[in-house]
């Protein structure tokens, strides 16, 4: 697999997220981080095999239920594009 050009070393994210991004980079060419949004970290890339564009969001909802609505709503979507 091709190595990602994304510089994971400069990310200001928890080590667990950095490590997961490095792991995912074997199958996803991660090429951008969004600074917009809240409750977590958002990255964009492209699947290396079928070339579909993907978004990766890691949530940090701080344990407050009012901030947990977005992942619950996404989990309810019945689509091959949401996991």
C-alpha positions as CSV (number, residue, x, y, z in Angstrom):
1,X,0.0,0.0,0.0
2,X,1.1,3.5,-0.7
3,X,2.2,5.6,2.3
4,X,0.1,8.6,3.2
5,X,1.4,12.1,2.5
6,X,-0.5,13.4,5.5
7,X,1.7,14.5,8.4
8,X,0.3,12.7,11.5
9,X,3.1,13.9,13.7
10,X,1.9,17.6,13.8
11,X,-1.7,16.8,14.7
12,X,-3.0,18.2,18.0
13,X,-5.2,15.3,18.7
14,X,-5.1,12.6,21.5
15,X,-2.6,9.8,20.8
16,X,-5.4,7.2,20.5
17,X,-6.9,9.2,17.5
18,X,-3.5,9.7,15.9
19,X,-2.8,6.0,16.2
20,X,-6.2,5.1,14.7
21,X,-5.7,7.5,11.8
22,X,-2.3,5.9,11.1
23,X,-3.9,2.5,11.1
24,X,-6.7,3.7,8.8
25,X,-4.3,5.3,6.4
26,X,-3.4,1.9,5.0
27,X,-6.8,1.8,3.4
28,X,-7.7,5.5,3.3
29,X,-5.6,8.2,1.8
30,X,-6.3,10.9,4.5
31,X,-5.7,14.3,2.9
32,X,-7.4,17.0,5.0
33,X,-8.4,18.0,8.5
34,X,-11.4,20.3,9.0
35,X,-11.1,22.9,11.7
36,X,-14.8,23.6,11.5
37,X,-17.4,21.8,13.6
38,X,-17.4,20.8,17.2
39,X,-17.5,17.8,19.5
40,X,-14.5,16.2,18.0
41,X,-12.1,15.9,15.1
42,X,-13.1,15.6,11.4
43,X,-10.8,14.3,8.6
44,X,-11.4,13.7,4.9
45,X,-9.8,11.2,2.5
46,X,-10.4,8.7,-0.2
47,X,-10.6,5.0,-0.1
48,X,-7.5,3.6,-1.7
49,X,-9.2,0.7,-3.4
50,X,-12.6,1.9,-4.7
51,X,-11.7,5.7,-4.7
52,X,-14.8,6.7,-2.8
53,X,-14.4,10.0,-0.8
54,X,-14.8,9.5,2.9
55,X,-15.2,11.6,6.1
56,X,-13.8,10.3,9.4
57,X,-15.2,11.9,12.6
58,X,-13.9,11.1,16.1
59,X,-16.2,12.4,18.8
60,X,-15.4,13.9,22.1
61,X,-18.7,14.7,23.7
62,X,-17.4,15.2,27.2
63,X,-19.8,12.7,28.8
64,X,-22.7,15.2,28.5
65,X,-25.8,13.5,26.9
66,X,-26.9,16.7,25.1
67,X,-23.7,16.5,23.0
68,X,-24.2,12.8,22.2
69,X,-27.1,13.4,19.8
70,X,-25.1,13.6,16.6
71,X,-23.4,10.1,16.8
72,X,-26.8,8.6,17.9
73,X,-28.5,10.1,14.8
74,X,-25.7,9.0,12.5
75,X,-25.9,5.5,13.9
76,X,-29.6,5.4,13.0
77,X,-28.9,6.0,9.3
78,X,-29.3,2.8,7.3
79,X,-26.7,3.3,4.6
80,X,-23.5,1.6,3.4
81,X,-21.8,5.0,3.5
82,X,-22.2,5.4,7.3
83,X,-20.4,3.1,9.7
